[in-house]
Amino acid sequence: MLRCRKSLTILIFLSILVSTISSYAEEEIEDLIDIFESKSKIIAIIEGEKTVSFELRPKEKVLWSGSNGFLGAFLTNLHFFAISTSSPVWHSLPLKLDESEKGVVALSPYIALLVTGVRAISFDAATNRFVEVQLPIHDELIVAEAEKYVAVVITSSRAFGLATKTSAFTEIFLRVQETIEAIKITSSKATVRTSDRLLTFEAKGSTWNEHRLY
């Protein structure tokens, strides 16, 4: 009887250990794309095997580059480039004159996000396409972040959320004199606390939900 109890205890311990290791492994995503610039070309090496290059235009300059998980991205003065493991070609979106100068870039394993003074642009590794939304004129940018399954852009008058595998940003208006007090973004959820409300955006529903605080 004692041996059975010991065996059961060991099995339970091993089950918990395997579950913990599995959950940690799900959170950690290895970088599968290496990128670099060489002789006026942007180059990606996919999973250490396939090399994909793209020649930049004359006077086109790289302003930012990065890779994370399934994505690689470049920002130049003329284009926003992205590449994924599921579509190993360089995708590009033209930028307006001087649009990239004050651009803010965020990169997660699935989402590449660029926010300029006039629009927010994302590239999703799940769909391999760009999605964009125009930002309110004269708004101040408060935050632009991309996590595993969601990207969030918050300005002084609106909050925009995007989930992987969706085709558009979802927005919610901030009220007059409503101020942002706290922002928390996890892999699949964004929580924004304002002076009046608690706003949440989840990847699963891809919608903003609001709860009045007073």
N, C-alpha and C positions, 0 to 999 in steps of 0.2 A: 504493500500500500504506500509506504514511504517512497519507494522508487518511482511509483506512478506519479506521486505529487511532485517529486523532483523533476521528472521528465516533463510534466505539464508546465511547471514553472519555467524550465529552460525553453520550451517551445513558445510560451507567451513572450519571454524576453527576446528571443530571436525574431518573432513576428513584429514586435515593437521596433526593434533595431532595423529590420529590413524596411518597414514602413517609413521610418525616419529618414533612412538613406535615400529611399525612392523619392520622398517628398522634396528632399534637398536637391536631388538630381534634376527634378522637374523645374526647380527654380533657377538652376544654373544652366545657361545656354552658352555653349562654346562659340567663340568667334570663328565663323566659317569662311569669311572673306578677308583677304589682305589687299589693301589698296596703296598705291603710290603714284607720284607724278614723275615723268622722265621725258626729257626732250620734247616738250609741248604735247605730251600725251598723258591721259589718265589711264591707269592700268589696274585691273582687278585680277586677283588669283583666287579662283573659286575652289574651296575645299582642297587647296594644295595641288590642284591638277590643271584645271582649265584656266588659260590666260585670256582676258578680254581687254582690249585697248580701244581708246577713242582719241582721235586727234583733235586738239583744241584749235579754235580759230586764231588767226593772227591777232596779237594784242589781247587775247583772252588770258586772264590771270586767275590762278586758284587762290581763293580767299580762305577756304576752310575745307577740311576733309576728315572723314572718320568712318569707322566700321564697328558693328556691334551685332553679334548673333548672325542672323540671316541676311543682313543688309550692309551695303557700303554706300557712301555718298560723298559728293564733291559739290562745293559752292564756288562758282566763278563770278566774275563781273557780268557775265552774259547768260549763264544757265545754272539751273539746279539739276544735278545729275544723281541718279540712284541706280543701284543694281542689286539683285537678290539671287539667292541660290536656286530658286525655282524658275527664274527667268534671267539666265546669265548673259544679258546684253545691257549696254548702258541706255537707260531711259533718260530723256532730257526734257526740261521745261524751260522755254525762253523767258528771260527776265527783262523788265523794262529798264530804260536807261537810269543808272544810279540806284536801281531798286535794291541791289544786294549790299550796298555800302553799310547800311544799318541793320542788316538781316540778323536774326537770332535763330540759331540752329539747335535742334535737339534730336538725339538718335537713340532708339531703343532696339531690341532684337527684331521687332516687326515693323516699326514705324519710323520714317524719317520726316522731321517737321522743320519747315522754314517759315518764319514770320517776318515780313517786311513792314514798311510803313503803310502799305495799302492792302495787303492780303495775307492769309495764312495758307500754306501749301503743305500737303502731306503726300508721302509715297508709302503705300502699304505692301509689305512683302507677301501678304496673302492673296491680293488681287493684282499686284504688279501694275498699278496705275496711280496717277496723280489725282488728288482731290483738292479743290481750293475753295476759299470763301473770301469775299471782300470784307475788309474791316471798316468800322465806322471812321469817317474822316475826323481828324483832330483828336482821336482817342489816344489815351496814354496806355502803353502796353504794361501790364502788371506782371504777368507770368506767361511763359511758353514752355511746356514740358511734355516729354513723351516717355511713357513707361511701356511695359511689355505689351499690353493690349489696348491701351488708351492714350490719347494725346489731348491736352487741354491748353486753350489759349484764353486768357482773361484780359480784357481791356477795362477802361474806366466806366464803360456803359453796358458791356455784355460779357457773357461767358460762352465759349465755344468748346464743344466736346466731339471727339471722333473716336470710334472704336474700329478695330481691325475688321475686315470683311464688309465694311459698309461703304456707301457711295457718296456720303455727304456729311458735313459738320452739322451738329445739332446745337442750336443757340438758345440762350435764355437772356432776357433783358434784366439789367439791374435797375432798380427804381431811383428816382431823384433823391439825392443825398444818401443813398444806400452805399455803405463803404465795406471794403473787403477787410476782414479781421484775421482770418487764418485760412490756409490752403494745405491740404494733405492729398498726395497722389500716390496710390499703390499700383500694383501691376494691372489691376482691372477696374479700379474705382478712383474717382476724384471726389473729394469732399471740400466744399467751400463754405466757410462760415462768414456771413456778412453781419452788419449791424442789425438786420431785421430777420434774416432767414438762414436756414441750413440747406444748401444746395448740394445734391449728389448726382453724379453721372457714372453709370456702370456700363461696362462693355457688353454685358448680357442683353440689356434692354436698349442700349444706345439712346437713352433719353435722359433729360434732366428732371429730377424730382425735387420738390421744394417743401420745406416744413417751416412754418412761422415760429419764431422764437418768443414772441410776445403777443 
